[in-house]
Amino acid sequence: MPSETIKLTAKFKLKGTLKGLDELFQTYREIVNLLITYAFENNVTSFYRLKKETYKGLRKEYPELPSHYLYTACQMATAIFKSFRKRKKKGRAKGKPVFKKDVIMLDDHLFKLDLENKTVKLSTPKGRVQLEFYPAKYHEKFREWKVGQAWLVRTSKGVFLNVVFSGEVEVKELKAFVGVDLNENNVTLSLPNGEFVQFITHEREIRTGYFVKRRRIQQKIKVGKMRKELLEKYGLREKNRLNDLYHKLANKIVELAEKYGGIALEDLMEIRDSIRYSAELNGRLHRWSFRKLQSIIEYKAKLRGINVVFVNPALTSSLCPVCGDKLSPNGGRVLKCSKCGFEADRDVVGSWNIRLRALKMWGVPVPPESPTMKTGVGKVIRYDWFESSKSSG
């Protein structure tokens, strides 16, 4: 079976606090912003040019800082400026980009990870320091993998080291794709055998429930420590509940796709920019973490050697998967094709079209280029997630 080198990121929460960490984050942020300003004023989009034109001056200004911090700061500044230029061309950015986060990019000269002893050594202006991290069960799978670059990140939950690992994974033979349509309240799968599986997730109710709780807290308690603690408490509860849901869902999807070797997802990276609905619906869609669920599915699929492709999401729930004609509403969430008579739930249609687009990318003829398919929809198996979770323990 062929193998492929893949890259995955693992998160390590550091124990305690590092003396001088505040100064390190501040200095790095200061350097990145100096570099962004230089790139902005001189229109520099090349990492090598930015490093060449600024390194000597920064080396003199920050003599105690390990030199590789300057290299990674150039990488960060270049990436931020390039992203800013793209957004500006689309009318989504103005002024000058500013780096505000507590994030430091580390290359292999700046840190050394020891999974055996659960420690990480970090280069600082005062020399190499050793820190411990909290071990997690999933860290074990990376013992034989190669360590790449990393990011030191500080949040309200602590300081984390996000490490990129690369390793060899046996790639399964690609026989077909499972089309995955993500929705606010369900995830619908189109299987190559003609069947459809739909998981009713209740995500919309979960998110709306916690949103209402936080809104009430904000209305009743205007300021103070209690307000902050309650908001953080319910925010964390929501996050943990949805994380658990996402991981269990991803496991089920990967399990169903394993024998076919492929998963097809919609490329939803730009979807929020195109949302133009009511204020209420906009709010719901902006709270929906579809990209996070996609990332977890992709992560778990890659570990199992399953191919993952992203297809154009345009009109996946509007075109007939049988003849390619435009579908029309036919009561509730049902859509019907006036040309060939096809009729199905819009989420079934979406997952089917996602699978067909993946096949087209793979070189397989699909409607409307291929001969007309039979109009009957295969069996739709529905699971209420709460009930299926109970029955599985």
Steps between C-alpha positions, in 0.01 A plus 500: 500500500649841403592748770490878510668760719238709678521790744285533811506744793487396867441734793703488823394704803802620697515476879572801717618835372829581335688793649546766235220361279314833501810675374559234231144531362520879511838512325391256230177690437700824478738348243220355287326839490825675403538251215136539394547878484813457288324254268198730474702814424729324250249252358714199594331161465815285487625347824858491369495866399344608829761306698788629286396867534416499873710234672814706577303787649290267717808306610653823632176605672436159662850354560395256778211345309588166330533576129241247385226706665580764237469239222160379617382858560578571132290196403212618718517857369512385137198271548299774677579761234412262213170415667430870552563576130259227391228626734560859391454406133162351594406817692515324837798686650628857529774693673808302605508147648590472869611185685338487846502133600720322754639258243864415426607285207780258590729309266703192601786720629276664761343200674549130566209273590552190716186283495664236722573737789205731424718810474587770249819704488457856379765752392461839668712817529625360833594159360329161460223425751314174561123484550262214571173443318178320591497165315196395294419152372508605134858629535618137502420449130768756408793324670647377172413812302740776397469832684468810281430863584282609790310795642516623858151633576367676809125510564275552802526121555879497528810468281503236226757360262336402169741264324486389136593133453565316174473124463441215258145369477378210289258643244191295432401420144259766376194310381233769541405804707258554785334840453461694828252787525532703822194686622401691814304209645617193310781339308387307192716241323459371144646148477624345174258207548205736445406535866496819707580537870380803693612587853264740678746698716279762671795740466275797429303442821820459701655821367177699527448379859844614613468825302175581684661417838790736433267772375296480822817522710612806303162666554477424873864558599650799322857491637718323752685178573184287535384601151834402348514168688146400402558586134822299497331210681219462245733572210726213611203268549381570145848450358553168683158367405548583131858370495376167633225496235744586218751230593232230527345609171839502326573149628169372355560670164856367471380153599235502224746635241786263577399224257458752216824690559368852440304782666363804315428825686392845388761775486331738745795731572329806345140423597474761777597774257207407275235475773235767436192387688299640793686619812375195692609249235832680449564472874420129504721425201789703642477298824505170310849341508473302176868550419605355834298184436651476152850533646435219749361276225802574279741442790353161593465392137865575423612292799308205350641555150167619357507753215319830568398743225321836516252591226336823388191552721306711247148366431559158660148515645340658192591278203351161414761226558332289231476738202671820620189719461385761754294365792189666641351493854227239541387554859710512816861406426411289195629600155370377164635504145237596241713353220560140616265471799774445760388592855689493829585681825734797437770356730493170311535699177793696647695192611433324167626797294809532722584134430439547125729805487776302669456226239524762227826627649618139496422476129173306517218631274202625703162658413421678279792369287432134583191303398195583716500308828193336648287750687433293810677608819665223700423422862540794740613387846446765768656502847405744771845569642387505863328163460784338303752630755300344783475165325874494426581566867 
